[in-house]
């Protein structure tokens, strides 16, 4: 049996070293890092003045300004803090479909984005979910943690049914703070995706949705009499595949994709459609850069 290819090649790792993850929001972290926060602190980058109030740190009084204006002002500085990156990987049974599988593609993209974060000293956590949060890799920092992250992702296999709302509610309740949340999923849940994404929006996370479908789902080639079985709950349907039926399927798929995209756009979520046969290196280096997730 041939061993699976590594999630990231050494050559691609070298190219990823030139990138960094970007957030459209600025958050406060728990320790000093590389991202500028709007919270005023004690770093070297001056931000503004404000009038002195009792209890302010006297070390930040501007005595030159006092000499000119005869009023006390405090110097304010931008604080540099670490960025939290949450990679949420759907490993439900439906993600095991396709060639390559949607899950394998999701793991590659997660590995690439995680490496970019680790290289830039962001805090990177990876969590897998199906009908609940199933596997968690606590936040890592620094490129030495790459092998722990890759090992975690390598071991993820498809398992269990989907329950997006339950899973992302659990994540939202445990999420230690604000940051970037990147959800990699096919979003195939019979109960919909809306409630699940609302939980993330409520946490004021900077949210990216990477919608992954297999080429066989986008453009089916089946014909004739077939029996379709749901990979997650075993529901079966016997159908006769005809051109009108395939046309209706494609319309429904377009409506599903459009509905997800519109829902996300109205709530400030960036939605990225990524078929699992997309050359993932180009996706990360080019498409995600145009979408503003990396630079």
PLY file of the C-alpha trace (Angstrom):
ply
format ascii 1.0
element vertex 295
property float x
property float y
property float z
element edge 294
property int vertex1
property int vertex2
end_header
0.00 0.00 0.00
1.42 3.40 -0.99
1.98 5.82 1.84
-0.06 9.03 1.53
1.81 12.05 0.21
2.85 14.62 2.82
0.36 17.40 3.36
3.01 20.03 2.55
6.07 19.61 0.37
9.41 21.15 1.46
9.37 23.38 -1.63
5.91 24.71 -0.80
6.88 25.31 2.83
9.66 27.58 1.60
7.17 29.63 -0.44
4.75 29.84 2.50
7.46 31.41 4.65
6.99 34.64 2.72
3.30 34.97 3.70
1.36 36.08 6.75
-2.28 35.79 7.82
-4.25 39.02 7.80
-7.17 40.03 9.98
-9.67 42.73 9.06
-10.19 43.29 12.78
-7.62 44.03 15.47
-7.80 42.01 18.65
-6.22 41.94 22.08
-4.14 38.85 22.78
-2.75 37.46 26.01
0.88 38.19 25.36
3.10 40.38 23.24
3.28 39.34 19.62
3.43 40.74 16.14
0.00 42.32 15.53
-0.82 45.94 16.37
-3.79 46.38 18.69
-5.94 49.49 19.00
-5.77 49.00 22.76
-3.29 51.54 24.06
-0.24 50.14 25.79
3.48 50.58 26.25
5.10 49.62 22.95
7.37 51.85 20.92
4.77 53.06 18.39
3.16 56.32 19.49
-0.62 56.54 18.97
-2.13 59.64 20.60
-2.49 61.80 23.70
-5.31 62.03 26.20
-5.78 64.22 29.24
-4.41 62.90 32.52
-6.89 61.44 35.01
-6.21 60.35 38.58
-4.73 56.86 38.65
-2.91 57.06 35.30
0.68 55.84 35.17
2.85 58.92 35.81
5.65 57.44 33.70
3.69 58.34 30.56
3.13 62.00 31.39
4.44 64.30 28.66
6.31 66.99 30.61
7.24 68.92 27.47
3.57 69.32 26.64
2.88 70.34 30.24
5.52 73.06 30.01
3.86 74.47 26.87
0.18 74.12 27.81
0.24 73.94 31.60
-1.97 70.83 31.39
-1.19 67.19 32.02
-1.42 64.74 29.11
-0.68 60.99 28.92
1.15 59.53 25.92
-0.63 56.55 24.37
1.05 53.81 22.35
-0.11 50.98 20.11
0.42 47.61 21.71
1.75 44.62 19.76
-0.11 41.43 20.56
-0.44 37.91 19.27
-3.11 36.81 16.81
-5.25 33.75 17.55
-6.00 31.57 14.51
-8.67 28.85 14.81
-8.68 26.23 12.03
-11.98 24.32 12.14
-11.91 21.20 9.96
-15.10 19.27 9.16
-14.29 15.55 9.32
-17.84 14.20 9.01
-18.38 11.18 6.78
-19.51 13.26 3.81
-16.02 14.84 3.75
-14.59 11.44 2.83
-16.20 11.65 -0.61
-14.43 12.49 -3.87
-11.11 11.96 -5.54
-9.20 13.55 -3.96
-11.43 13.52 -0.90
-12.76 16.76 0.43
-11.17 16.00 3.80
-7.70 15.50 2.33
-7.99 18.83 0.55
-9.25 20.54 3.73
-6.29 19.13 5.68
-3.81 20.45 3.11
-5.29 23.94 3.17
-5.43 23.91 6.98
-1.80 22.75 7.14
-0.68 25.54 4.81
-2.56 28.27 6.67
-1.44 26.87 10.02
2.20 26.95 8.93
1.86 30.57 7.82
0.48 31.42 11.26
3.18 29.50 13.14
5.94 31.11 11.09
4.62 34.55 12.05
4.33 33.62 15.75
0.52 33.63 15.74
-1.27 31.25 18.09
-2.68 28.45 15.92
-5.27 25.95 17.18
-6.80 23.16 15.06
-10.12 21.50 15.83
-12.05 18.80 13.99
-15.82 18.50 14.13
-18.71 16.43 12.83
-21.82 16.32 15.04
-19.66 17.81 17.84
-16.13 19.04 18.36
-14.24 15.74 18.21
-10.49 16.39 18.16
-8.61 19.41 19.47
-5.02 20.50 19.06
-4.44 23.27 21.63
-2.92 26.53 20.48
0.64 26.23 19.18
3.18 28.97 18.57
6.36 29.01 16.51
7.55 26.99 13.54
8.93 24.22 15.77
5.29 23.25 16.38
4.71 22.47 12.68
5.30 18.74 13.11
2.76 18.47 15.92
0.19 20.18 13.74
0.94 18.02 10.70
0.78 14.85 12.80
-2.60 15.90 14.18
-3.99 16.61 10.72
-2.52 13.43 9.19
-4.41 11.31 11.71
-7.80 12.89 11.02
-10.18 10.58 9.16
-13.84 10.91 8.17
-16.19 9.87 10.96
-19.70 10.55 12.18
-22.68 12.57 10.92
-22.83 16.36 10.54
-24.29 18.79 13.04
-22.80 22.15 12.20
-24.88 24.11 14.69
-24.04 21.88 17.66
-20.36 21.74 16.75
-19.81 25.46 16.23
-21.90 26.30 19.29
-19.54 24.13 21.35
-16.56 25.88 19.79
-18.02 29.33 20.40
-18.69 28.57 24.06
-15.11 27.37 24.60
-13.32 29.87 22.37
-10.91 31.70 24.71
-10.89 34.98 22.84
-11.26 36.78 19.57
-9.25 36.10 16.44
-9.55 34.54 13.00
-11.80 31.49 12.54
-11.36 29.54 9.31
-14.07 26.90 8.71
-13.27 24.22 6.13
-16.39 22.20 5.30
-18.78 21.05 2.60
-21.60 22.52 4.72
-23.77 19.52 3.87
-26.04 19.44 6.90
-29.73 18.69 6.54
-30.42 21.25 9.30
-28.64 24.00 7.41
-25.62 26.16 8.12
-27.22 29.44 9.25
-27.40 28.84 13.01
-23.87 27.45 13.04
-22.36 30.55 11.48
-24.43 32.85 13.70
-22.62 31.41 16.73
-19.29 32.49 15.25
-20.60 35.94 14.33
-21.78 36.41 17.91
-18.20 35.97 19.12
-17.07 38.84 16.86
-14.54 36.59 15.16
-12.99 37.44 11.81
-14.57 34.55 9.90
-13.50 32.85 6.69
-15.56 30.02 5.23
-13.84 27.70 2.76
-16.62 25.77 1.03
-15.24 22.49 -0.32
-17.08 20.26 -2.79
-15.81 17.32 -4.81
-15.77 17.54 -8.62
-18.14 14.55 -8.68
-20.65 16.64 -6.71
-20.27 19.71 -8.90
-20.61 17.88 -12.22
-22.02 14.35 -11.71
-21.41 11.85 -14.49
-23.79 9.12 -13.29
-26.61 7.96 -15.58
-29.45 5.48 -15.64
-31.04 3.71 -12.68
-29.04 4.15 -9.49
-29.48 3.82 -5.75
-28.02 6.70 -3.74
-27.18 6.20 -0.07
-26.45 9.05 2.34
-22.96 8.48 3.74
-23.91 9.89 7.13
-27.38 8.62 8.03
-27.91 5.77 5.55
-30.98 7.30 3.87
-31.45 5.68 0.45
-33.15 6.83 -2.72
-33.61 4.92 -5.99
-33.66 7.29 -8.96
-33.37 7.33 -12.72
-30.74 9.86 -13.73
-31.76 11.83 -16.79
-30.62 15.11 -18.29
-33.59 17.08 -16.86
-32.84 15.60 -13.42
-29.16 16.57 -13.67
-30.16 20.08 -14.78
-32.42 20.39 -11.75
-29.62 19.08 -9.51
-27.22 21.72 -10.82
-29.77 24.47 -10.25
-30.27 23.29 -6.69
-26.52 23.13 -6.13
-26.09 26.65 -7.51
-28.86 27.84 -5.18
-27.15 26.15 -2.21
-23.80 27.72 -3.02
-25.39 31.10 -3.66
-27.36 30.93 -0.42
-24.21 30.25 1.60
-22.32 33.03 -0.15
-25.14 35.57 0.33
-25.62 34.63 3.99
-21.93 35.12 4.62
-21.67 38.39 2.69
-24.49 39.97 4.68
-22.65 39.21 7.92
-19.13 40.20 7.03
-17.95 36.61 6.51
-15.62 35.91 3.60
-16.90 32.84 1.71
-14.44 31.06 -0.59
-15.56 28.26 -2.89
-12.82 25.67 -3.40
-13.47 22.42 -5.33
-11.31 19.64 -3.95
-9.48 19.23 -7.26
-8.28 22.84 -7.12
-4.44 22.98 -7.09
-4.26 23.90 -3.43
-0.87 25.59 -3.70
-2.35 28.07 -6.16
-5.39 28.46 -3.91
-3.23 29.52 -0.97
-0.63 31.57 -2.85
-2.96 33.36 -5.24
-6.69 33.08 -4.57
-6.58 33.45 -0.77
-4.22 36.39 -1.21
-6.75 38.10 -3.47
-9.46 37.38 -0.90
-7.38 39.09 1.79
-6.72 36.12 4.08
-2.96 36.04 3.40
-0.46 38.54 2.06
0 1
1 2
2 3
3 4
4 5
5 6
6 7
7 8
8 9
9 10
10 11
11 12
12 13
13 14
14 15
15 16
16 17
17 18
18 19
19 20
20 21
21 22
22 23
23 24
24 25
25 26
26 27
27 28
28 29
29 30
30 31
31 32
32 33
33 34
34 35
35 36
36 37
37 38
38 39
39 40
40 41
41 42
42 43
43 44
44 45
45 46
46 47
47 48
48 49
49 50
50 51
51 52
52 53
53 54
54 55
55 56
56 57
57 58
58 59
59 60
60 61
61 62
62 63
63 64
64 65
65 66
66 67
67 68
68 69
69 70
70 71
71 72
72 73
73 74
74 75
75 76
76 77
77 78
78 79
79 80
80 81
81 82
82 83
83 84
84 85
85 86
86 87
87 88
88 89
89 90
90 91
91 92
92 93
93 94
94 95
95 96
96 97
97 98
98 99
99 100
100 101
101 102
102 103
103 104
104 105
105 106
106 107
107 108
108 109
109 110
110 111
111 112
112 113
113 114
114 115
115 116
116 117
117 118
118 119
119 120
120 121
121 122
122 123
123 124
124 125
125 126
126 127
127 128
128 129
129 130
130 131
131 132
132 133
133 134
134 135
135 136
136 137
137 138
138 139
139 140
140 141
141 142
142 143
143 144
144 145
145 146
146 147
147 148
148 149
149 150
150 151
151 152
152 153
153 154
154 155
155 156
156 157
157 158
158 159
159 160
160 161
161 162
162 163
163 164
164 165
165 166
166 167
167 168
168 169
169 170
170 171
171 172
172 173
173 174
174 175
175 176
176 177
177 178
178 179
179 180
180 181
181 182
182 183
183 184
184 185
185 186
186 187
187 188
188 189
189 190
190 191
191 192
192 193
193 194
194 195
195 196
196 197
197 198
198 199
199 200
200 201
201 202
202 203
203 204
204 205
205 206
206 207
207 208
208 209
209 210
210 211
211 212
212 213
213 214
214 215
215 216
216 217
217 218
218 219
219 220
220 221
221 222
222 223
223 224
224 225
225 226
226 227
227 228
228 229
229 230
230 231
231 232
232 233
233 234
234 235
235 236
236 237
237 238
238 239
239 240
240 241
241 242
242 243
243 244
244 245
245 246
246 247
247 248
248 249
249 250
250 251
251 252
252 253
253 254
254 255
255 256
256 257
257 258
258 259
259 260
260 261
261 262
262 263
263 264
264 265
265 266
266 267
267 268
268 269
269 270
270 271
271 272
272 273
273 274
274 275
275 276
276 277
277 278
278 279
279 280
280 281
281 282
282 283
283 284
284 285
285 286
286 287
287 288
288 289
289 290
290 291
291 292
292 293
293 294
